[in-house]
Amino acid sequence: MDWTSHVAVHESALPHVSRARILDALRQREIDPSLLYSGLRQTLRWIDLHHAVSPAQRDPAIAALYDSAFRRAAEGSRGNVINVVSLACGDGTKDTRCLQLARELNRTVIYTPIDVSLEMVLTAEQTATKALRGLQTTPLLCGLAHCTVLPALIKNFDPSGADRIVLFLGTIHNFWPPDILRSLIYPVRSQDHLLIGANLAPSKNYDAAVEKILAQYDNEPTRRWLSGALSELNVTPEDGALEFSLVPAESLPSLKRIQADFVFSRQKQINFFGEQLSFSAGEKLRVFYSYRFTAEHLRTFFAQSRLAIAEQWIAPNDEEGLFLCRRTIEKA
């Protein structure tokens, strides 16, 4: 049977805007995250990595935490229609489970997968529609941190009177929280349920714990995924090597992030859409980073962003957490 998708595209995901963003990041010696996820090959590399190492995919106890959080969010929704809005949707595997559990509670569900990668949005949409017959979808392609009209776009997708469950799963650690939370809560209404999932580290013996977690990142699927983004810039293993390290957060040195840098072993000229950037031997290009928060870190960031935690689910090893939040109303 033929399958057709109608994807809304915000200008933040248009090719010339994406090129400008990638070029600006290269000038700052960084790779824009869109290069890690865009394109068929990168999407497939990320999916392979996700299914190989994601605790939610490999650990039944973690999967049960997600089920509990999804069910609670659906139970707390008052209406009969729920729009599950997934910000940075990935391949839609977790979203699909949320949709299924909401349907089991006799709710009508629609699905709004949002990502900067067209391939990710389409993969998420197809994953969900294969699992839930007759599911209505309203996919959106946009750069989450650059879409100033996101509230209006989502409102156009909502049936009249629909409740929302907004998902932001497995992504917050790839941003500085105060920055991304500003974009995240912008489309979230006070009545919406916001479920944030994050990779964590235990607060007890934090430094030793993140050192152990760092070692888990240096594996073949991760290297293949990161090297794929570099190959889009014609950077090859002959030009240098990937190195993983722990880096303190600039404004909060007690917080560490896992960072992958490409260290050039020779002079390299990167030509990107007519502009040439020169890298010297020994110079670094930041490819990827992931903060390792404790639950206490996130609770502080949420409070600063006027998010109230209704419930939370923390894995026994303190390395995965889910936080069901509501936006608080600022008093006059």
Phi, psi and omega per residue, in radians:
M1 nan 2.413 3.100
D2 -1.171 2.584 -3.141
W3 -2.267 2.222 -3.088
T4 -2.190 2.444 3.103
S5 -2.151 2.527 3.052
H6 -2.062 1.793 -3.047
V7 -1.775 2.202 3.015
A8 -1.395 2.414 -3.094
V9 -2.157 2.083 3.041
H10 -1.485 2.694 -3.071
E11 -1.065 -0.393 3.118
S12 -1.133 -0.274 3.130
A13 -1.880 0.089 3.109
L14 -1.173 2.617 -3.047
P15 -0.961 -0.783 -3.072
H16 -1.217 -0.528 3.097
V17 -1.261 -0.737 3.104
S18 -1.095 -0.730 3.119
R19 -1.064 -0.757 3.141
A20 -1.101 -0.686 -3.139
R21 -1.177 -0.737 3.117
I22 -1.100 -0.746 -3.128
L23 -1.141 -0.730 3.115
D24 -1.084 -0.704 3.110
A25 -1.131 -0.708 3.134
L26 -1.092 -0.645 3.093
R27 -1.081 -0.508 3.120
Q28 -1.606 0.191 3.118
R29 1.140 0.708 3.103
E30 -2.361 2.736 2.978
I31 -1.737 2.214 3.083
D32 -1.120 2.367 -3.078
P33 -0.982 -0.439 -3.130
S34 -1.047 -0.511 3.118
L35 -1.180 -0.394 -3.135
L36 -1.341 -0.351 -2.980
Y37 -2.138 -0.276 -3.036
S38 -1.554 2.544 -3.133
G39 1.685 2.603 -3.074
L40 -1.054 -0.798 -3.092
R41 -1.127 -0.745 3.133
Q42 -1.165 -0.663 3.093
T43 -1.056 -0.797 -3.134
L44 -1.172 -0.651 3.092
R45 -1.115 -0.735 3.137
W46 -1.148 -0.739 3.128
I47 -1.076 -0.752 3.090
D48 -1.035 -0.772 3.128
L49 -1.122 -0.808 -3.106
H50 -1.032 -0.779 -3.110
H51 -1.298 -0.371 -3.139
A52 -1.421 -0.579 -2.985
V53 -2.173 -0.227 -3.067
S54 -1.151 2.172 3.101
P55 -1.014 -0.598 -3.137
A56 -1.156 -0.401 3.113
Q57 -1.561 -0.527 -2.962
R58 -1.873 -0.345 -3.036
D59 -2.023 1.949 -3.132
P60 -1.008 -0.545 3.140
A61 -1.173 -0.653 3.107
I62 -1.252 -0.704 3.082
A63 -1.030 -0.647 3.121
A64 -1.165 -0.607 3.068
L65 -1.060 -0.778 3.118
Y66 -1.085 -0.755 3.108
D67 -1.014 -0.755 -3.138
S68 -1.095 -0.747 -3.127
A69 -1.184 -0.762 3.133
F70 -1.091 -0.761 -3.117
R71 -1.125 -0.720 -3.129
R72 -1.148 -0.700 3.117
A73 -1.103 -0.712 3.130
A74 -1.202 -0.703 3.121
E75 -1.106 -0.562 -3.110
G76 -1.396 -0.153 3.107
S77 -1.433 2.267 -3.012
R78 -1.477 -0.544 -3.044
G79 -1.397 2.985 3.106
N80 -1.506 -0.273 -3.141
V81 -2.038 2.265 -3.130
I82 -2.176 2.208 2.999
N83 -1.664 1.969 3.086
V84 -1.546 1.871 -3.097
V85 -1.769 2.045 -3.090
S86 -1.912 1.943 3.118
L87 -1.535 2.148 -2.986
A88 1.064 1.161 -2.911
C89 -1.236 -0.338 -3.063
G90 1.059 -2.470 -3.095
D91 -1.541 0.016 3.043
G92 1.419 0.107 -3.102
T93 -1.103 -0.865 3.129
K94 -1.172 -0.709 3.133
D95 -1.011 -0.717 -3.115
T96 -1.081 -0.679 3.103
R97 -1.131 -0.678 3.086
C98 -1.083 -0.783 3.122
L99 -1.075 -0.743 -3.134
Q100 -1.097 -0.770 -3.118
L101 -1.175 -0.615 3.088
A102 -1.158 -0.672 3.089
R103 -1.142 -0.633 3.120
E104 -1.103 -0.394 3.077
L105 -1.581 0.289 3.088
N106 1.109 0.607 3.039
R107 -1.774 2.525 2.972
T108 -1.426 2.254 -3.074
V109 -2.088 2.520 2.905
I110 -2.178 2.858 -2.966
Y111 -2.316 2.220 3.087
T112 -2.099 1.567 3.065
P113 -1.408 2.313 -3.088
I114 -2.243 2.276 3.127
D115 -2.792 2.872 3.064
V116 -1.490 -0.212 -3.111
S117 -1.810 2.112 3.100
L118 -1.061 -0.709 -3.126
E119 -1.118 -0.659 3.094
M120 -1.160 -0.790 -3.139
V121 -1.040 -0.794 -3.127
L122 -1.187 -0.654 3.104
T123 -1.122 -0.784 3.127
A124 -1.095 -0.763 -3.137
E125 -1.075 -0.777 -3.105
Q126 -1.222 -0.656 3.077
T127 -0.996 -0.793 -3.095
A128 -1.248 -0.753 -3.074
T129 -1.247 -0.459 3.049
K130 -1.226 -0.598 -3.083
A131 -1.471 -0.476 -3.066
L132 -2.190 1.857 -3.099
R133 -1.126 2.344 3.089
G134 1.333 0.222 -3.099
L135 -1.179 2.274 3.038
Q136 -1.509 2.292 -3.114
T137 -2.179 2.590 3.091
T138 -2.375 1.260 -3.056
P139 -1.220 2.584 -3.100
L140 -2.370 2.306 3.073
L141 -1.823 2.069 3.128
C142 -2.853 2.811 2.973
G143 -1.542 1.950 -2.990
L144 -0.945 -0.743 -3.087
A145 -1.385 -0.044 -3.044
H146 -2.208 0.194 -3.095
C147 -1.833 1.711 -3.049
T148 -1.404 -0.168 -3.121
V149 -1.940 0.372 -3.089
L150 -1.022 -0.722 3.110
P151 -0.999 -0.750 -3.130
A152 -1.181 -0.669 3.138
L153 -1.106 -0.813 -3.120
I154 -1.169 -0.669 3.112
K155 -1.029 -0.650 3.109
N156 -1.150 -0.452 -3.136
F157 -1.453 -0.368 -3.055
D158 -1.314 2.282 2.877
P159 -1.133 2.701 -3.130
S160 -0.994 2.207 3.093
G161 1.419 0.105 -3.100
A162 -1.249 2.486 2.952
D163 -1.453 2.894 3.104
R164 -2.269 2.420 2.830
I165 -1.959 2.046 -3.133
V166 -1.780 2.127 -3.117
L167 -1.823 2.359 2.994
F168 -2.411 1.531 -2.907
L169 -1.953 2.270 3.009
G170 1.128 0.514 -3.046
T171 -2.350 -0.474 -3.019
I172 -1.027 -0.537 -3.115
H173 -1.245 -0.155 3.082
N174 -1.615 0.183 3.118
F175 -2.385 2.840 2.911
W176 -1.376 2.052 -2.942
P177 -0.920 -0.802 -3.129
P178 -1.002 -0.562 3.140
D179 -1.269 -0.915 -3.054
I180 -1.259 -0.533 3.140
L181 -1.149 -0.528 3.059
R182 -1.068 -0.765 3.105
S183 -1.256 -0.588 -3.051
L184 -1.221 -0.792 -3.069
I185 -1.411 -0.206 -3.120
Y186 -0.970 -0.804 3.127
P187 -1.552 0.014 -3.064
V188 -1.563 2.142 3.094
R189 -1.446 2.843 -3.109
S190 -1.111 -0.464 3.138
Q191 -1.520 -0.128 -3.098
D192 -1.352 2.661 2.995
H193 -1.718 2.154 -3.140
L194 -1.945 2.075 -3.133
L195 -1.941 2.023 -3.104
I196 -1.929 2.233 3.087
G197 -1.988 2.416 -3.067
A198 -2.501 2.575 2.908
N199 -1.303 2.339 -3.067
L200 -2.157 3.048 2.952
A201 -2.371 2.530 3.131
P202 -1.147 2.492 3.137
S203 -1.254 -0.510 3.094
K204 -1.301 2.236 -3.104
N205 0.935 0.826 -3.037
Y206 -0.986 -0.849 -3.068
D207 -1.060 -0.745 3.113
A208 -1.158 -0.642 -3.128
A209 -1.141 -0.769 -3.120
V210 -1.247 -0.504 3.029
E211 -1.084 -0.716 3.110
K212 -1.173 -0.704 3.129
I213 -1.156 -0.655 3.121
L214 -0.950 -0.751 -3.112
A215 -1.084 -0.471 -3.119
Q216 -1.271 -0.326 -3.120
Y217 -1.405 -0.417 -3.082
D218 -1.490 1.396 -3.122
N219 -2.431 2.914 -3.041
E220 -1.111 -0.788 3.126
P221 -1.055 -0.678 3.121
T222 -1.179 -0.768 3.119
R223 -1.097 -0.675 3.132
R224 -1.113 -0.732 -3.138
W225 -1.147 -0.854 -3.125
L226 -1.162 -0.680 3.128
S227 -1.152 -0.490 3.093
G228 -1.100 -0.712 3.096
A229 -1.141 -0.693 3.118
L230 -1.122 -0.628 -3.119
S231 -1.126 -0.472 3.074
E232 -1.118 -0.359 3.104
L233 -1.784 0.149 -3.102
N234 1.085 0.575 3.010
V235 -1.700 2.143 -3.010
T236 -2.054 2.942 3.085
P237 -1.040 -0.398 3.095
E238 -1.206 -0.315 -3.109
D239 -1.532 -0.238 -3.098
G240 2.797 -2.672 -3.060
A241 -2.621 2.677 3.035
L242 -1.386 2.404 3.070
E243 -2.274 2.383 3.129
F244 -1.852 2.414 -3.126
S245 -2.654 2.940 3.018
L246 -1.784 2.283 -3.088
V247 -2.201 2.253 3.083
P248 -1.187 2.530 3.034
A249 -1.141 2.402 -3.031
E250 -1.021 -0.771 -3.061
S251 -1.718 0.015 3.128
L252 -2.615 1.357 -2.993
P253 -1.006 -0.401 3.119
S254 -1.250 -0.282 3.112
L255 -1.657 2.323 -3.104
K256 -1.971 2.651 2.985
R257 -2.185 2.545 3.011
I258 -1.474 2.224 -3.045
Q259 -2.256 2.424 3.042
A260 -1.965 2.109 3.106
D261 -2.042 2.510 2.945
F262 -1.652 2.109 -3.117
V263 -1.787 2.065 -3.090
F264 -1.314 2.344 3.107
S265 -1.700 -0.100 -3.138
R266 -2.690 2.902 3.074
Q267 -1.036 2.388 -3.111
K268 -2.451 2.324 3.024
Q269 -1.852 2.113 3.065
I270 -1.794 2.093 3.095
N271 -1.762 2.047 -3.097
F272 -2.251 1.850 3.087
F273 0.811 0.918 3.008
G274 1.582 -0.140 3.105
E275 -1.955 2.396 -3.108
Q276 -1.896 2.256 3.110
L277 -2.097 2.347 -3.067
S278 -1.857 2.324 3.085
F279 -2.124 2.329 -3.130
S280 -1.591 2.786 3.044
A281 -1.018 2.318 -3.112
G282 1.597 -0.235 3.135
E283 -1.332 2.638 -3.087
K284 -1.926 2.515 2.992
L285 -2.081 2.012 -3.122
R286 -1.276 2.190 -3.060
V287 -1.777 -0.641 -2.981
F288 -2.818 2.610 2.950
Y289 -2.624 2.717 3.135
S290 -2.580 2.002 3.082
Y291 -1.204 2.585 3.020
R292 -2.013 1.599 3.141
F293 -1.382 2.712 2.808
T294 -1.570 2.900 3.073
A295 -1.044 -0.596 3.132
E296 -1.142 -0.691 3.069
H297 -0.964 -0.865 -3.064
L298 -1.182 -0.676 3.107
R299 -1.036 -0.673 3.109
T300 -1.165 -0.798 3.130
F301 -1.091 -0.695 3.136
F302 -1.120 -0.782 -3.135
A303 -1.073 -0.704 3.112
Q304 -1.122 -0.482 -3.130
S305 -1.674 0.187 3.098
R306 1.099 0.755 2.998
L307 -1.947 2.240 3.095
A308 -1.736 2.295 3.129
I309 -1.494 2.068 3.096
A310 -1.439 -0.775 3.104
E311 -2.631 2.781 3.078
Q312 -2.506 2.668 -3.141
W313 -2.302 2.051 -3.094
I314 -2.052 2.301 3.121
A315 -1.105 2.655 -3.130
P316 -0.979 -0.553 3.135
N317 -1.543 0.083 3.116
D318 1.088 0.432 -3.110
E319 -1.912 0.072 3.084
E320 -2.605 2.391 -3.137
G321 -2.519 2.567 3.074
L322 -2.208 2.355 -3.068
F323 -2.260 2.054 3.092
L324 -1.603 2.019 -2.976
C325 -2.121 2.748 2.985
R326 -2.232 2.518 3.076
R327 -1.332 2.247 3.141
T328 -1.488 2.609 -3.131
I329 -1.579 2.161 -3.122
E330 -1.265 2.269 -3.136
K331 -1.349 2.509 3.136
A332 -1.236 nan nan
